[in-house]
Amino acid sequence: MRVQITARHCDISDTIRDRAHELVEKLGRFDPRVSGADLVFEEEKRSKKVEGILSLDRADRIVASGEADEWPAALDQLFDRLSRQVRRARAQAVDHQAAVPARESLGE
């Protein structure tokens, strides 16, 4: 999976980069169609924002963001939101139609 990390107006430590990469890799467990992710770290005054854009094969992109006072908290918030959306997209992609009942069970 391709993961691109961008930092705007801030510096990101290697531990935060590794944690972000690890969390994005975990999203691949929920849906195998996840092919890439773009993470944008941005710092404004006292708040830290992380925006994530996931690319899914043959589907629309999934976008979410997290905001907190510290990077780990913002990353956790982003991961929660992205994982919820990925699970929902996967559930909608799976065929949920019931099988056609057998003729004998209909009493014919």
SEPALO-961996 format. One record per atom (N, C-alpha, C): residue number from 1; residue in one letter; x, y, z. Coordinates in Angstrom, 3 decimals, always signed. Last residue first. Example, Ala and Ser with C-alpha at 12.3 -4.5 7.8 and 13.67 -1.06 7.14 Angstrom:
<sites>
resi = 2 | resn = S | east = +12.850 | north = -2.250 | up = +7.080
resi = 2 | resn = S | east = +13.670 | north = -1.060 | up = +7.140
resi = 2 | resn = S | east = +12.900 | north = +0.030 | up = +7.870
resi = 1 | resn = A | east = +13.190 | north = -5.690 | up = +7.800
resi = 1 | resn = A | east = +12.300 | north = -4.500 | up = +7.800
resi = 1 | resn = A | east = +13.200 | north = -3.300 | up = +7.800
</sites>
This chain:
<sites>
resi = 108 | resn = E | east = -44.677 | north = -26.365 | up = -2.922
resi = 108 | resn = E | east = -45.237 | north = -26.623 | up = -4.244
resi = 108 | resn = E | east = -45.180 | north = -28.071 | up = -4.608
resi = 107 | resn = G | east = -43.592 | north = -25.333 | up = -0.595
resi = 107 | resn = G | east = -44.799 | north = -26.133 | up = -0.514
resi = 107 | resn = G | east = -45.432 | north = -26.396 | up = -1.863
resi = 106 | resn = L | east = -41.230 | north = -24.085 | up = -0.385
resi = 106 | resn = L | east = -42.387 | north = -23.221 | up = -0.640
resi = 106 | resn = L | east = -43.690 | north = -24.010 | up = -0.624
resi = 105 | resn = S | east = -39.328 | north = -26.008 | up = -0.192
resi = 105 | resn = S | east = -39.655 | north = -25.290 | up = +1.031
resi = 105 | resn = S | east = -40.845 | north = -24.352 | up = +0.847
resi = 104 | resn = E | east = -39.044 | north = -26.876 | up = -2.807
resi = 104 | resn = E | east = -39.673 | north = -27.762 | up = -1.835
resi = 104 | resn = E | east = -40.093 | north = -26.999 | up = -0.578
resi = 103 | resn = R | east = -37.641 | north = -24.879 | up = -4.098
resi = 103 | resn = R | east = -39.050 | north = -25.071 | up = -4.443
resi = 103 | resn = R | east = -39.768 | north = -25.933 | up = -3.403
resi = 102 | resn = A | east = -35.556 | north = -22.798 | up = -2.000
resi = 102 | resn = A | east = -35.793 | north = -24.003 | up = -2.790
resi = 102 | resn = A | east = -37.287 | north = -24.204 | up = -3.014
resi = 101 | resn = P | east = -35.131 | north = -19.236 | up = -2.358
resi = 101 | resn = P | east = -35.526 | north = -20.433 | up = -1.601
resi = 101 | resn = P | east = -35.789 | north = -21.615 | up = -2.536
resi = 100 | resn = V | east = -32.232 | north = -17.575 | up = -3.309
resi = 100 | resn = V | east = -33.571 | north = -17.953 | up = -3.750
resi = 100 | resn = V | east = -33.963 | north = -19.221 | up = -3.002
resi = 99 | resn = A | east = -30.536 | north = -15.759 | up = -0.723
resi = 99 | resn = A | east = -30.574 | north = -16.794 | up = -1.755
resi = 99 | resn = A | east = -32.024 | north = -17.114 | up = -2.104
resi = 98 | resn = A | east = -30.552 | north = -12.207 | up = -0.321
resi = 98 | resn = A | east = -30.826 | north = -13.561 | up = +0.169
resi = 98 | resn = A | east = -30.856 | north = -14.533 | up = -1.004
resi = 97 | resn = Q | east = -27.941 | north = -9.893 | up = -0.773
resi = 97 | resn = Q | east = -29.211 | north = -10.439 | up = -1.212
resi = 97 | resn = Q | east = -29.362 | north = -11.867 | up = -0.706
resi = 96 | resn = H | east = -25.645 | north = -8.497 | up = -0.219
resi = 96 | resn = H | east = -26.462 | north = -8.912 | up = +0.905
resi = 96 | resn = H | east = -27.803 | north = -9.502 | up = +0.478
resi = 95 | resn = D | east = -22.411 | north = -8.315 | up = -1.289
resi = 95 | resn = D | east = -23.761 | north = -8.614 | up = -1.751
resi = 95 | resn = D | east = -24.570 | north = -9.171 | up = -0.587
resi = 94 | resn = V | east = -20.415 | north = -5.613 | up = -0.209
resi = 94 | resn = V | east = -20.704 | north = -7.038 | up = -0.133
resi = 94 | resn = V | east = -22.160 | north = -7.264 | up = -0.528
resi = 93 | resn = A | east = -20.447 | north = -2.868 | up = -0.150
resi = 93 | resn = A | east = -19.924 | north = -3.508 | up = -1.350
resi = 93 | resn = A | east = -20.236 | north = -5.001 | up = -1.380
resi = 92 | resn = Q | east = -21.331 | north = -2.205 | up = +2.366
resi = 92 | resn = Q | east = -22.190 | north = -1.860 | up = +1.236
resi = 92 | resn = Q | east = -21.733 | north = -2.553 | up = -0.036
resi = 91 | resn = A | east = -19.168 | north = -3.038 | up = +3.880
resi = 91 | resn = A | east = -20.466 | north = -3.683 | up = +4.083
resi = 91 | resn = A | east = -21.407 | north = -3.385 | up = +2.927
resi = 90 | resn = R | east = -17.224 | north = -1.231 | up = +2.993
resi = 90 | resn = R | east = -17.063 | north = -2.662 | up = +2.720
resi = 90 | resn = R | east = -18.397 | north = -3.390 | up = +2.864
resi = 89 | resn = A | east = -18.219 | north = +1.156 | up = +4.007
resi = 89 | resn = A | east = -18.081 | north = +1.002 | up = +2.559
resi = 89 | resn = A | east = -17.950 | north = -0.466 | up = +2.182
resi = 88 | resn = R | east = -18.032 | north = +0.608 | up = +6.758
resi = 88 | resn = R | east = -19.340 | north = +0.879 | up = +6.160
resi = 88 | resn = R | east = -19.284 | north = +0.685 | up = +4.648
resi = 87 | resn = R | east = -15.260 | north = +0.342 | up = +7.036
resi = 87 | resn = R | east = -16.134 | north = -0.793 | up = +7.348
resi = 87 | resn = R | east = -17.511 | north = -0.613 | up = +6.726
resi = 86 | resn = V | east = -14.509 | north = +2.955 | up = +6.349
resi = 86 | resn = V | east = -14.054 | north = +1.831 | up = +5.530
resi = 86 | resn = V | east = -14.933 | north = +0.612 | up = +5.784
resi = 85 | resn = Q | east = -15.662 | north = +4.460 | up = +8.416
resi = 85 | resn = Q | east = -16.105 | north = +4.674 | up = +7.034
resi = 85 | resn = Q | east = -15.699 | north = +3.514 | up = +6.132
resi = 84 | resn = R | east = -14.270 | north = +3.458 | up = +10.634
resi = 84 | resn = R | east = -15.731 | north = +3.387 | up = +10.601
resi = 84 | resn = R | east = -16.229 | north = +3.523 | up = +9.159
resi = 83 | resn = S | east = -11.653 | north = +4.137 | up = +9.950
resi = 83 | resn = S | east = -12.015 | north = +2.726 | up = +10.059
resi = 83 | resn = S | east = -13.533 | north = +2.551 | up = +10.019
resi = 82 | resn = L | east = -11.766 | north = +6.961 | up = +10.005
resi = 82 | resn = L | east = -11.502 | north = +6.257 | up = +8.749
resi = 82 | resn = L | east = -11.937 | north = +4.793 | up = +8.833
resi = 81 | resn = R | east = -12.283 | north = +7.402 | up = +12.759
resi = 81 | resn = R | east = -13.220 | north = +7.878 | up = +11.734
resi = 81 | resn = R | east = -13.018 | north = +7.148 | up = +10.405
resi = 80 | resn = D | east = -10.051 | north = +6.229 | up = +13.979
resi = 80 | resn = D | east = -11.407 | north = +5.810 | up = +14.332
resi = 80 | resn = D | east = -12.402 | north = +6.196 | up = +13.246
resi = 79 | resn = F | east = -7.947 | north = +7.699 | up = +12.800
resi = 79 | resn = F | east = -8.057 | north = +6.260 | up = +12.573
resi = 79 | resn = F | east = -9.462 | north = +5.760 | up = +12.888
resi = 78 | resn = L | east = -8.448 | north = +10.277 | up = +13.867
resi = 78 | resn = L | east = -8.502 | north = +10.051 | up = +12.420
resi = 78 | resn = L | east = -8.700 | north = +8.569 | up = +12.121
resi = 77 | resn = Q | east = -7.983 | north = +9.744 | up = +16.572
resi = 77 | resn = Q | east = -9.293 | north = +10.219 | up = +16.149
resi = 77 | resn = Q | east = -9.479 | north = +9.987 | up = +14.645
resi = 76 | resn = D | east = -5.282 | north = +9.057 | up = +16.452
resi = 76 | resn = D | east = -6.261 | north = +8.082 | up = +16.919
resi = 76 | resn = D | east = -7.669 | north = +8.468 | up = +16.497
resi = 75 | resn = L | east = -4.174 | north = +11.496 | up = +15.562
resi = 75 | resn = L | east = -4.057 | north = +10.290 | up = +14.738
resi = 75 | resn = L | east = -5.082 | north = +9.236 | up = +15.150
resi = 74 | resn = A | east = -4.736 | north = +13.130 | up = +17.755
resi = 74 | resn = A | east = -5.322 | north = +13.461 | up = +16.452
resi = 74 | resn = A | east = -5.269 | north = +12.251 | up = +15.518
resi = 73 | resn = A | east = -3.155 | north = +11.859 | up = +19.683
resi = 73 | resn = A | east = -4.606 | north = +11.932 | up = +19.869
resi = 73 | resn = A | east = -5.308 | north = +12.249 | up = +18.545
resi = 72 | resn = P | east = -0.549 | north = +12.247 | up = +18.625
resi = 72 | resn = P | east = -1.109 | north = +10.894 | up = +18.805
resi = 72 | resn = P | east = -2.628 | north = +10.894 | up = +18.967
resi = 71 | resn = W | east = -0.312 | north = +15.182 | up = +18.544
resi = 71 | resn = W | east = -0.363 | north = +14.363 | up = +17.338
resi = 71 | resn = W | east = -0.947 | north = +12.971 | up = +17.573
resi = 70 | resn = E | east = -2.471 | north = +17.173 | up = +20.679
resi = 70 | resn = E | east = -1.245 | north = +16.410 | up = +20.431
resi = 70 | resn = E | east = -1.441 | north = +15.510 | up = +19.213
resi = 69 | resn = D | east = -4.940 | north = +18.362 | up = +20.632
resi = 69 | resn = D | east = -3.813 | north = +19.166 | up = +21.102
resi = 69 | resn = D | east = -2.477 | north = +18.496 | up = +20.827
resi = 68 | resn = A | east = -6.685 | north = +17.559 | up = +17.536
resi = 68 | resn = A | east = -6.461 | north = +17.472 | up = +18.981
resi = 68 | resn = A | east = -5.284 | north = +18.366 | up = +19.351
resi = 67 | resn = E | east = -8.556 | north = +16.164 | up = +14.939
resi = 67 | resn = E | east = -7.978 | north = +17.378 | up = +15.498
resi = 67 | resn = E | east = -7.866 | north = +17.220 | up = +17.004
resi = 66 | resn = G | east = -8.862 | north = +14.461 | up = +11.848
resi = 66 | resn = G | east = -8.811 | north = +14.410 | up = +13.299
resi = 66 | resn = G | east = -8.111 | north = +15.647 | up = +13.818
resi = 65 | resn = S | east = -10.880 | north = +13.509 | up = +9.032
resi = 65 | resn = S | east = -9.865 | north = +14.328 | up = +9.688
resi = 65 | resn = S | east = -9.967 | north = +14.156 | up = +11.190
resi = 64 | resn = A | east = -11.381 | north = +11.791 | up = +5.888
resi = 64 | resn = A | east = -11.709 | north = +12.055 | up = +7.291
resi = 64 | resn = A | east = -10.602 | north = +12.917 | up = +7.873
resi = 63 | resn = V | east = -12.557 | north = +10.275 | up = +2.943
resi = 63 | resn = V | east = -11.861 | north = +11.410 | up = +3.544
resi = 63 | resn = V | east = -12.334 | north = +11.579 | up = +4.985
resi = 62 | resn = I | east = -12.211 | north = +7.960 | up = +0.401
resi = 62 | resn = I | east = -12.751 | north = +8.175 | up = +1.746
resi = 62 | resn = I | east = -11.898 | north = +9.245 | up = +2.410
resi = 61 | resn = R | east = -13.153 | north = +7.836 | up = -3.066
resi = 61 | resn = R | east = -12.181 | north = +8.052 | up = -1.998
resi = 61 | resn = R | east = -12.903 | north = +8.279 | up = -0.683
resi = 60 | resn = D | east = -15.148 | north = +5.231 | up = -4.568
resi = 60 | resn = D | east = -14.839 | north = +6.623 | up = -4.251
resi = 60 | resn = D | east = -13.793 | north = +6.687 | up = -3.152
resi = 59 | resn = A | east = -13.776 | north = +2.381 | up = -6.351
resi = 59 | resn = A | east = -14.719 | north = +3.024 | up = -5.433
resi = 59 | resn = A | east = -14.282 | north = +4.471 | up = -5.203
resi = 58 | resn = R | east = -11.754 | north = +0.786 | up = -7.493
resi = 58 | resn = R | east = -13.109 | north = +0.754 | up = -8.043
resi = 58 | resn = R | east = -14.148 | north = +1.343 | up = -7.103
resi = 57 | resn = D | east = -9.821 | north = +0.797 | up = -4.579
resi = 57 | resn = D | east = -9.943 | north = +0.323 | up = -5.951
resi = 57 | resn = D | east = -11.412 | north = +0.238 | up = -6.336
resi = 56 | resn = L | east = -9.590 | north = +3.769 | up = -2.704
resi = 56 | resn = L | east = -10.110 | north = +2.405 | up = -2.792
resi = 56 | resn = L | east = -10.209 | north = +2.028 | up = -4.262
resi = 55 | resn = S | east = -7.583 | north = +5.869 | up = -0.862
resi = 55 | resn = S | east = -7.979 | north = +5.483 | up = -2.215
resi = 55 | resn = S | east = -8.395 | north = +4.027 | up = -2.199
resi = 54 | resn = L | east = -8.157 | north = +8.145 | up = +1.752
resi = 54 | resn = L | east = -7.898 | north = +6.762 | up = +1.353
resi = 54 | resn = L | east = -8.398 | north = +6.532 | up = -0.060
resi = 53 | resn = I | east = -6.853 | north = +10.757 | up = +3.386
resi = 53 | resn = I | east = -7.600 | north = +10.467 | up = +2.168
resi = 53 | resn = I | east = -7.201 | north = +9.060 | up = +1.729
resi = 52 | resn = G | east = -6.873 | north = +12.582 | up = +6.406
resi = 52 | resn = G | east = -6.552 | north = +11.346 | up = +5.704
resi = 52 | resn = G | east = -7.462 | north = +11.144 | up = +4.510
resi = 51 | resn = E | east = -5.408 | north = +15.096 | up = +8.313
resi = 51 | resn = E | east = -6.431 | north = +14.754 | up = +7.340
resi = 51 | resn = E | east = -5.967 | north = +13.517 | up = +6.586
resi = 50 | resn = V | east = -4.930 | north = +16.392 | up = +11.446
resi = 50 | resn = V | east = -4.481 | north = +15.356 | up = +10.526
resi = 50 | resn = V | east = -5.652 | north = +15.033 | up = +9.616
resi = 49 | resn = K | east = -3.902 | north = +19.178 | up = +13.378
resi = 49 | resn = K | east = -4.907 | north = +18.539 | up = +12.538
resi = 49 | resn = K | east = -4.242 | north = +17.509 | up = +11.636
resi = 48 | resn = K | east = -3.559 | north = +20.698 | up = +16.458
resi = 48 | resn = K | east = -2.885 | north = +19.875 | up = +15.457
resi = 48 | resn = K | east = -3.954 | north = +19.095 | up = +14.698
resi = 47 | resn = S | east = -3.652 | north = +23.938 | up = +17.928
resi = 47 | resn = S | east = -4.293 | north = +22.686 | up = +17.526
resi = 47 | resn = S | east = -3.498 | north = +21.998 | up = +16.421
resi = 46 | resn = R | east = -2.511 | north = +26.387 | up = +18.453
resi = 46 | resn = R | east = -2.354 | north = +25.329 | up = +19.453
resi = 46 | resn = R | east = -2.948 | north = +23.997 | up = +19.032
resi = 45 | resn = K | east = -1.740 | north = +27.360 | up = +15.329
resi = 45 | resn = K | east = -1.704 | north = +27.861 | up = +16.700
resi = 45 | resn = K | east = -1.501 | north = +26.707 | up = +17.670
resi = 44 | resn = E | east = -1.900 | north = +24.579 | up = +13.464
resi = 44 | resn = E | east = -2.383 | north = +25.956 | up = +13.506
resi = 44 | resn = E | east = -2.487 | north = +26.383 | up = +14.955
resi = 43 | resn = E | east = -0.418 | north = +22.171 | up = +11.488
resi = 43 | resn = E | east = -0.450 | north = +22.760 | up = +12.819
resi = 43 | resn = E | east = -0.867 | north = +24.216 | up = +12.706
resi = 42 | resn = E | east = -1.074 | north = +19.164 | up = +9.788
resi = 42 | resn = E | east = -1.078 | north = +20.625 | up = +9.759
resi = 42 | resn = E | east = -1.207 | north = +21.147 | up = +11.182
resi = 41 | resn = F | east = -0.511 | north = +16.444 | up = +7.713
resi = 41 | resn = F | east = -0.385 | north = +16.968 | up = +9.070
resi = 41 | resn = F | east = -0.287 | north = +18.478 | up = +8.972
resi = 40 | resn = V | east = -2.138 | north = +14.312 | up = +5.678
resi = 40 | resn = V | east = -1.657 | north = +15.696 | up = +5.723
resi = 40 | resn = V | east = -1.689 | north = +16.153 | up = +7.178
resi = 39 | resn = L | east = -1.806 | north = +11.341 | up = +3.928
resi = 39 | resn = L | east = -2.008 | north = +11.945 | up = +5.240
resi = 39 | resn = L | east = -1.385 | north = +13.325 | up = +5.235
resi = 38 | resn = D | east = -3.163 | north = +9.184 | up = +1.667
resi = 38 | resn = D | east = -2.464 | north = +10.466 | up = +1.766
resi = 38 | resn = D | east = -2.814 | north = +11.062 | up = +3.118
resi = 37 | resn = A | east = -2.932 | north = +5.823 | up = +0.627
resi = 37 | resn = A | east = -3.407 | north = +6.798 | up = +1.597
resi = 37 | resn = A | east = -2.535 | north = +8.041 | up = +1.537
resi = 36 | resn = G | east = -4.113 | north = +3.008 | up = -1.341
resi = 36 | resn = G | east = -3.191 | north = +4.076 | up = -0.987
resi = 36 | resn = G | east = -3.808 | north = +5.049 | up = -0.006
resi = 35 | resn = S | east = -5.905 | north = +0.913 | up = -1.548
resi = 35 | resn = S | east = -4.670 | north = +0.855 | up = -2.336
resi = 35 | resn = S | east = -3.668 | north = +1.938 | up = -1.966
resi = 34 | resn = V | east = -8.294 | north = -1.134 | up = -0.297
resi = 34 | resn = V | east = -7.526 | north = +0.063 | up = +0.050
resi = 34 | resn = V | east = -6.171 | north = -0.030 | up = -0.652
resi = 33 | resn = R | east = -9.570 | north = -3.541 | up = -0.691
resi = 33 | resn = R | east = -9.521 | north = -2.616 | up = -1.823
resi = 33 | resn = R | east = -8.729 | north = -1.346 | up = -1.532
resi = 32 | resn = P | east = -9.829 | north = -5.035 | up = +1.601
resi = 32 | resn = P | east = -8.640 | north = -5.275 | up = +0.773
resi = 32 | resn = P | east = -8.530 | north = -4.330 | up = -0.422
resi = 31 | resn = D | east = -10.752 | north = -3.686 | up = +4.605
resi = 31 | resn = D | east = -11.148 | north = -3.747 | up = +3.201
resi = 31 | resn = D | east = -9.903 | north = -3.951 | up = +2.341
resi = 30 | resn = F | east = -9.636 | north = -4.134 | up = +7.104
resi = 30 | resn = F | east = -11.075 | north = -3.950 | up = +6.993
resi = 30 | resn = F | east = -11.559 | north = -4.083 | up = +5.561
resi = 29 | resn = R | east = -6.903 | north = -4.257 | up = +6.691
resi = 29 | resn = R | east = -7.590 | north = -5.442 | up = +7.214
resi = 29 | resn = R | east = -9.092 | north = -5.340 | up = +7.022
resi = 28 | resn = G | east = -6.114 | north = -1.717 | up = +5.973
resi = 28 | resn = G | east = -6.178 | north = -2.727 | up = +4.928
resi = 28 | resn = G | east = -6.847 | north = -4.012 | up = +5.379
resi = 27 | resn = L | east = -5.798 | north = -0.394 | up = +8.329
resi = 27 | resn = L | east = -7.049 | north = -0.172 | up = +7.600
resi = 27 | resn = L | east = -7.215 | north = -1.178 | up = +6.472
resi = 26 | resn = K | east = -3.214 | north = -0.948 | up = +9.085
resi = 26 | resn = K | east = -4.292 | north = -1.676 | up = +9.755
resi = 26 | resn = K | east = -5.621 | north = -1.512 | up = +9.024
resi = 25 | resn = E | east = -1.804 | north = +0.946 | up = +7.621
resi = 25 | resn = E | east = -1.684 | north = -0.461 | up = +7.233
resi = 25 | resn = E | east = -2.794 | north = -1.299 | up = +7.867
resi = 24 | resn = V | east = -2.422 | north = +3.192 | up = +9.132
resi = 24 | resn = V | east = -2.964 | north = +3.088 | up = +7.768
resi = 24 | resn = V | east = -2.882 | north = +1.647 | up = +7.282
resi = 23 | resn = L | east = -0.968 | north = +2.658 | up = +11.469
resi = 23 | resn = L | east = -2.426 | north = +2.759 | up = +11.527
resi = 23 | resn = L | east = -3.054 | north = +2.619 | up = +10.148
resi = 22 | resn = E | east = +1.688 | north = +2.711 | up = +10.461
resi = 22 | resn = E | east = +1.145 | north = +1.503 | up = +11.092
resi = 22 | resn = E | east = -0.382 | north = +1.518 | up = +11.119
resi = 21 | resn = H | east = +1.930 | north = +5.368 | up = +9.674
resi = 21 | resn = H | east = +2.061 | north = +4.311 | up = +8.674
resi = 21 | resn = H | east = +1.455 | north = +3.009 | up = +9.203
resi = 20 | resn = A | east = +1.679 | north = +6.621 | up = +12.160
resi = 20 | resn = A | east = +0.707 | north = +6.903 | up = +11.104
resi = 20 | resn = A | east = +0.734 | north = +5.797 | up = +10.048
resi = 19 | resn = R | east = +3.969 | north = +5.620 | up = +13.448
resi = 19 | resn = R | east = +2.636 | north = +5.336 | up = +14.005
resi = 19 | resn = R | east = +1.559 | north = +5.553 | up = +12.943
resi = 18 | resn = D | east = +5.966 | north = +6.755 | up = +11.851
resi = 18 | resn = D | east = +5.838 | north = +5.300 | up = +11.947
resi = 18 | resn = D | east = +4.460 | north = +4.901 | up = +12.458
resi = 17 | resn = R | east = +5.486 | north = +9.483 | up = +12.351
resi = 17 | resn = R | east = +5.390 | north = +8.948 | up = +10.981
resi = 17 | resn = R | east = +5.196 | north = +7.436 | up = +11.000
resi = 16 | resn = I | east = +6.023 | north = +9.550 | up = +15.082
resi = 16 | resn = I | east = +4.671 | north = +9.874 | up = +14.612
resi = 16 | resn = I | east = +4.475 | north = +9.346 | up = +13.195
resi = 15 | resn = T | east = +8.740 | north = +8.902 | up = +15.022
resi = 15 | resn = T | east = +7.814 | north = +8.027 | up = +15.747
resi = 15 | resn = T | east = +6.367 | north = +8.283 | up = +15.323
resi = 14 | resn = D | east = +9.867 | north = +11.018 | up = +13.632
resi = 14 | resn = D | east = +9.850 | north = +9.698 | up = +13.013
resi = 14 | resn = D | east = +8.887 | north = +8.748 | up = +13.724
resi = 13 | resn = S | east = +7.880 | north = +14.037 | up = +13.844
resi = 13 | resn = S | east = +8.950 | north = +13.143 | up = +14.278
resi = 13 | resn = S | east = +8.805 | north = +11.783 | up = +13.595
resi = 12 | resn = I | east = +7.285 | north = +16.719 | up = +11.715
resi = 12 | resn = I | east = +6.744 | north = +15.475 | up = +12.262
resi = 12 | resn = I | east = +7.919 | north = +14.577 | up = +12.631
resi = 11 | resn = D | east = +6.833 | north = +20.180 | up = +11.816
resi = 11 | resn = D | east = +7.764 | north = +19.072 | up = +11.659
resi = 11 | resn = D | east = +7.180 | north = +17.857 | up = +12.362
resi = 10 | resn = C | east = +4.773 | north = +22.499 | up = +9.948
resi = 10 | resn = C | east = +5.180 | north = +21.786 | up = +11.154
resi = 10 | resn = C | east = +6.227 | north = +20.728 | up = +10.795
resi = 9 | resn = H | east = +3.487 | north = +23.436 | up = +7.670
resi = 9 | resn = H | east = +3.771 | north = +24.369 | up = +8.753
resi = 9 | resn = H | east = +4.172 | north = +23.674 | up = +10.055
resi = 8 | resn = R | east = +2.477 | north = +20.278 | up = +6.825
resi = 8 | resn = R | east = +2.327 | north = +21.694 | up = +6.480
resi = 8 | resn = R | east = +2.548 | north = +22.533 | up = +7.735
resi = 7 | resn = A | east = +3.625 | north = +17.248 | up = +5.664
resi = 7 | resn = A | east = +3.548 | north = +18.111 | up = +6.848
resi = 7 | resn = A | east = +3.499 | north = +19.562 | up = +6.386
resi = 6 | resn = T | east = +2.467 | north = +14.195 | up = +4.361
resi = 6 | resn = T | east = +2.829 | north = +15.577 | up = +4.101
resi = 6 | resn = T | east = +2.665 | north = +16.382 | up = +5.376
resi = 5 | resn = I | east = +2.939 | north = +10.927 | up = +3.305
resi = 5 | resn = I | east = +2.757 | north = +11.792 | up = +4.464
resi = 5 | resn = I | east = +3.295 | north = +13.176 | up = +4.135
resi = 4 | resn = Q | east = +1.514 | north = +8.279 | up = +1.631
resi = 4 | resn = Q | east = +2.232 | north = +9.540 | up = +1.452
resi = 4 | resn = Q | east = +1.893 | north = +10.449 | up = +2.624
resi = 3 | resn = V | east = +1.655 | north = +4.929 | up = +1.001
resi = 3 | resn = V | east = +1.295 | north = +5.898 | up = +2.028
resi = 3 | resn = V | east = +2.162 | north = +7.140 | up = +1.829
resi = 2 | resn = R | east = +0.522 | north = +2.199 | up = -0.784
resi = 2 | resn = R | east = +1.265 | north = +3.452 | up = -0.877
resi = 2 | resn = R | east = +0.746 | north = +4.421 | up = +0.181
resi = 1 | resn = M | east = +0.846 | north = -1.169 | up = +0.000
resi = 1 | resn = M | east = +0.000 | north = +0.000 | up = +0.000
resi = 1 | resn = M | east = +0.900 | north = +1.245 | up = +0.000
</sites>
